[in-house]
Amino acid sequence: MPLSAAASAREILVRLHDVMASRAPAQSKLNQVVQIIGEAIGSEVCSIYLLREGVLELYATRGLAQEAVHVTKLAMGEGLVGTIAEDVEVLNLDEAASHPDFAYKPETGEDRFHSFAGVPIIRRERAVGVLAVQHSEPRRYQDVEIEALQTVAMVLSELISNAGLIDEGGQGAGRPQTTASQRLMGQKLVDGMGSGFAVFHQPRITIEHTVAEDTDAERHRVYAAFDKMREQIDRMAREAEFGVGGEHEEVIDTYKMFAYDEGWAR
């Protein structure tokens, strides 16, 4: 890799901010994203698959055959990409072909690539795509590289949603909603009977800004938050109710270790 894994992750996010801020069409942005990721982590292939009409369609790639874009499609659970989307889990393999779910797509020209890593692009707790990287030499991607891919996937979910590329037709399939009464069996903890109203809670958290507009201001906010956290922990340790000995002292000491650890802060 030309840069350290940590430096690569930073470079990806900085360059991604410029792409997200541009007025380019969604396809152009996705084409730029795969170039940025591939260059930053020194990976020969970077591809984005999006869920369209129930199947995962190759939407942008760096390294695979361009003729395969919008042509190569995988069902949920088919191949490594389909497995990632179906299980909503990360795969990190030094030899992709050895995985039992591997499926070769000849039109992509991917037969010369050995290593493979992929992360799901998640929207409302469901995979709507996959971000994948490949390399000709067998190697496992570092944890910080996987974390960078997951961060990029989070931003991509907003990009493709705003561009209207989310496959809404498949959402909630097979889960009809009902307003009729239902009886749910549970585990009894205390003898007796109780009654009440059951309310289905589904948090609606809308993230409007996934990348900071002013990175310097955000950096200062983080520094200020660290200072405030350390000050509060120190004050808690000095308070009378915490100064008589006991297990709580060990808990506070552990918090202090985290709070003042520069490696963790970075």
Secondary structure in CASP SS format (residue, H / E / C, confidence):
PFRMAT SS
TARGET T0000
AUTHOR 0000-0000-0000
METHOD secondary structure of the structure
MODEL  1
M C 1.00
P C 1.00
L C 1.00
S C 1.00
A H 1.00
A H 1.00
A H 1.00
S H 1.00
A H 1.00
R H 1.00
E H 1.00
I H 1.00
L H 1.00
V H 1.00
R H 1.00
L H 1.00
H H 1.00
D H 1.00
V H 1.00
M H 1.00
A H 1.00
S C 1.00
R C 1.00
A C 1.00
P C 1.00
A H 1.00
Q H 1.00
S H 1.00
K H 1.00
L H 1.00
N H 1.00
Q H 1.00
V H 1.00
V H 1.00
Q H 1.00
I H 1.00
I H 1.00
G H 1.00
E H 1.00
A H 1.00
I C 1.00
G C 1.00
S C 1.00
E C 1.00
V E 1.00
C E 1.00
S E 1.00
I E 1.00
Y E 1.00
L E 1.00
L E 1.00
R E 1.00
E C 1.00
G C 1.00
V E 1.00
L E 1.00
E E 1.00
L E 1.00
Y E 1.00
A E 1.00
T E 1.00
R E 1.00
G C 1.00
L C 1.00
A C 1.00
Q H 1.00
E H 1.00
A H 1.00
V C 1.00
H C 1.00
V C 1.00
T C 1.00
K E 1.00
L E 1.00
A E 1.00
M C 1.00
G C 1.00
E C 1.00
G H 1.00
L H 1.00
V H 1.00
G H 1.00
T H 1.00
I H 1.00
A H 1.00
E H 1.00
D H 1.00
V C 1.00
E C 1.00
V C 1.00
L E 1.00
N E 1.00
L E 1.00
D C 1.00
E C 1.00
A H 1.00
A H 1.00
S H 1.00
H C 1.00
P C 1.00
D C 1.00
F C 1.00
A C 1.00
Y C 1.00
K C 1.00
P H 1.00
E H 1.00
T H 1.00
G C 1.00
E H 1.00
D H 1.00
R H 1.00
F C 1.00
H C 1.00
S E 1.00
F E 1.00
A E 1.00
G E 1.00
V E 1.00
P E 1.00
I E 1.00
I E 1.00
R E 1.00
R C 1.00
E C 1.00
R E 1.00
A E 1.00
V E 1.00
G E 1.00
V E 1.00
L E 1.00
A E 1.00
V E 1.00
Q E 1.00
H E 1.00
S C 1.00
E C 1.00
P C 1.00
R C 1.00
R C 1.00
Y C 1.00
Q C 1.00
D H 1.00
V H 1.00
E H 1.00
I H 1.00
E H 1.00
A H 1.00
L H 1.00
Q H 1.00
T H 1.00
V H 1.00
A H 1.00
M H 1.00
V H 1.00
L H 1.00
S H 1.00
E H 1.00
L H 1.00
I H 1.00
S H 1.00
N H 1.00
A C 1.00
G C 1.00
L C 1.00
I C 1.00
D C 1.00
E H 1.00
G H 1.00
G H 1.00
Q C 1.00
G C 1.00
A C 1.00
G C 1.00
R C 1.00
P C 1.00
Q C 1.00
T C 1.00
T C 1.00
A C 1.00
S C 1.00
Q C 1.00
R C 1.00
L C 1.00
M C 1.00
G C 1.00
Q C 1.00
K C 1.00
L C 1.00
V C 1.00
D C 1.00
G C 1.00
M C 1.00
G C 1.00
S C 1.00
G C 1.00
F C 1.00
A C 1.00
V C 1.00
F C 1.00
H C 1.00
Q C 1.00
P C 1.00
R C 1.00
I C 1.00
T C 1.00
I C 1.00
E C 1.00
H C 1.00
T C 1.00
V C 1.00
A C 1.00
E C 1.00
D C 1.00
T H 1.00
D H 1.00
A H 1.00
E H 1.00
R H 1.00
H H 1.00
R H 1.00
V H 1.00
Y H 1.00
A H 1.00
A H 1.00
F H 1.00
D H 1.00
K H 1.00
M H 1.00
R H 1.00
E H 1.00
Q H 1.00
I H 1.00
D H 1.00
R H 1.00
M H 1.00
A H 1.00
R H 1.00
E C 1.00
A H 1.00
E H 1.00
F H 1.00
G C 1.00
V C 1.00
G C 1.00
G C 1.00
E H 1.00
H H 1.00
E H 1.00
E H 1.00
V H 1.00
I H 1.00
D H 1.00
T H 1.00
Y H 1.00
K H 1.00
M H 1.00
F H 1.00
A H 1.00
Y C 1.00
D C 1.00
E H 1.00
G H 1.00
W H 1.00
A H 1.00
R C 1.00
END
